[in-house]
Amino acid sequence: MSWETKYPNFGILKIDGRKVKVYSDKNSYITIDASKDITNATWAGGELNLTLSDGRVRRYKDKNSYITI
């Protein structure tokens, strides 16, 4: 499964400590809890990259599954 196109197309991400809000429009979002502080969140094509405070990068291909790169 992959991200619905409405999320990367809207493109807004808001970091809140250990969580990131992934917006699909100005009022709707889903929350991902990384369990570690997040320092950066960016879209890379249709995948979401979260940089954690320990320097590791998690690549989310959807809201539930990720790999550490």
C-alpha positions as a printed Julia matrix, in Angstrom:
69×3 Matrix{Float64}:
  0.0    0.0    0.0
  1.16   3.56  -0.57
  0.18   7.09   0.4
 -3.05   8.43  -1.05
 -2.01  11.13  -3.53
 -3.87  13.82  -1.58
 -1.15  13.77   1.12
  2.03  14.29  -0.96
  0.14  16.58  -3.37
 -0.9   18.93  -0.53
  2.61  18.57   0.89
  2.21  20.1    4.36
  3.93  18.4    7.32
  3.98  19.75  10.88
  6.44  18.4   13.44
  5.32  18.3   17.07
  8.11  16.67  19.1
  7.8   12.92  18.52
  4.83  13.23  16.19
  4.29  14.6   12.73
  0.97  15.72  11.28
  0.55  14.84   7.61
 -2.05  17.1    6.02
 -4.32  16.28   3.07
 -5.96  19.73   3.13
 -5.95  22.75   5.44
 -8.17  21.05   8.04
 -7.55  17.3    7.68
 -4.47  15.38   8.75
 -3.23  12.09  10.13
 -0.65  11.81  12.91
  2.41   9.56  12.89
  4.08   8.87  16.23
  7.79   8.14  15.68
  8.47   7.41  19.41
 11.61   9.58  19.09
 12.06  13.31  18.58
 11.77  14.33  14.93
 14.12  17.01  13.56
 12.97  17.1    9.93
 10.12  15.8    7.76
 10.13  15.96   3.95
  8.35  14.38   1.01
 10.54  12.49  -1.45
  8.22  11.72  -4.33
  5.44   9.61  -2.84
  7.38   8.69   0.31
  7.76  10.54   3.59
 11.22  10.88   5.15
 11.49  11.6    8.87
 14.87  12.51  10.31
 15.07  11.57  13.98
 17.13  13.29  16.67
 19.63  10.4   16.66
 20.36  11.05  12.95
 18.46   8.06  11.6
 16.06   8.53   8.72
 12.79   6.63   8.48
 11.17   6.36   5.06
  7.42   5.84   5.26
  5.78   4.38   2.17
  2.41   4.73   3.91
  1.21   5.81   7.34
  1.97   2.44   8.96
  5.1    0.98   7.39
  8.62   2.35   7.18
 12.22   1.33   6.69
 15.24   2.93   8.34
 17.74   4.21   5.79
